[in-house]
Amino acid sequence: MNPFETVKQNTSARQVAEFYGANVNKNGMCKCPFHNDKTPSMME
């Protein structure tokens, strides 16, 4: 297995989003970084 696949299998979308600065709430929602969100609309 290549390193990319190993990381992909062992890292959640939540971990990646939080690593890049998204504040993921307890429901797995965060503000979308691709447009001006006032309330969370992106789900992990």
LUMBARO-537230 format. One record per residue (C-alpha): x, y, z. Coordinates in steps of 0.05 Angstrom, whole numbers, padded with zeros to 5 digits. Layout:
+--------+--------+--------+
!     px !     py !     pz !
+--------+--------+--------+
!      X !      Y !      Z !
...
+--------+--------+--------+
This chain:
+--------+--------+--------+
!     px !     py !     pz !
+--------+--------+--------+
!  00000 !  00000 !  00000 !
!  00027 !  00069 ! -00017 !
!  00034 !  00124 !  00036 !
! -00025 !  00163 !  00007 !
! -00073 !  00104 !  00016 !
! -00047 !  00092 !  00087 !
! -00061 !  00164 !  00108 !
! -00129 !  00163 !  00072 !
! -00150 !  00100 !  00110 !
! -00127 !  00126 !  00178 !
! -00150 !  00198 !  00176 !
! -00222 !  00222 !  00181 !
! -00253 !  00280 !  00143 !
! -00263 !  00314 !  00211 !
! -00188 !  00310 !  00227 !
! -00170 !  00340 !  00159 !
! -00221 !  00396 !  00166 !
! -00196 !  00413 !  00236 !
! -00124 !  00410 !  00213 !
! -00140 !  00464 !  00161 !
! -00174 !  00508 !  00212 !
! -00248 !  00490 !  00206 !
! -00287 !  00490 !  00271 !
! -00328 !  00426 !  00266 !
! -00386 !  00423 !  00315 !
! -00412 !  00362 !  00352 !
! -00459 !  00346 !  00294 !
! -00401 !  00344 !  00245 !
! -00420 !  00410 !  00212 !
! -00375 !  00469 !  00197 !
! -00377 !  00534 !  00158 !
! -00360 !  00522 !  00085 !
! -00292 !  00551 !  00067 !
! -00312 !  00560 ! -00006 !
! -00365 !  00614 !  00005 !
! -00386 !  00665 !  00057 !
! -00426 !  00622 !  00106 !
! -00461 !  00652 !  00166 !
! -00483 !  00584 !  00193 !
! -00450 !  00516 !  00184 !
! -00472 !  00483 !  00119 !
! -00415 !  00435 !  00105 !
! -00419 !  00365 !  00133 !
! -00359 !  00320 !  00143 !
+--------+--------+--------+
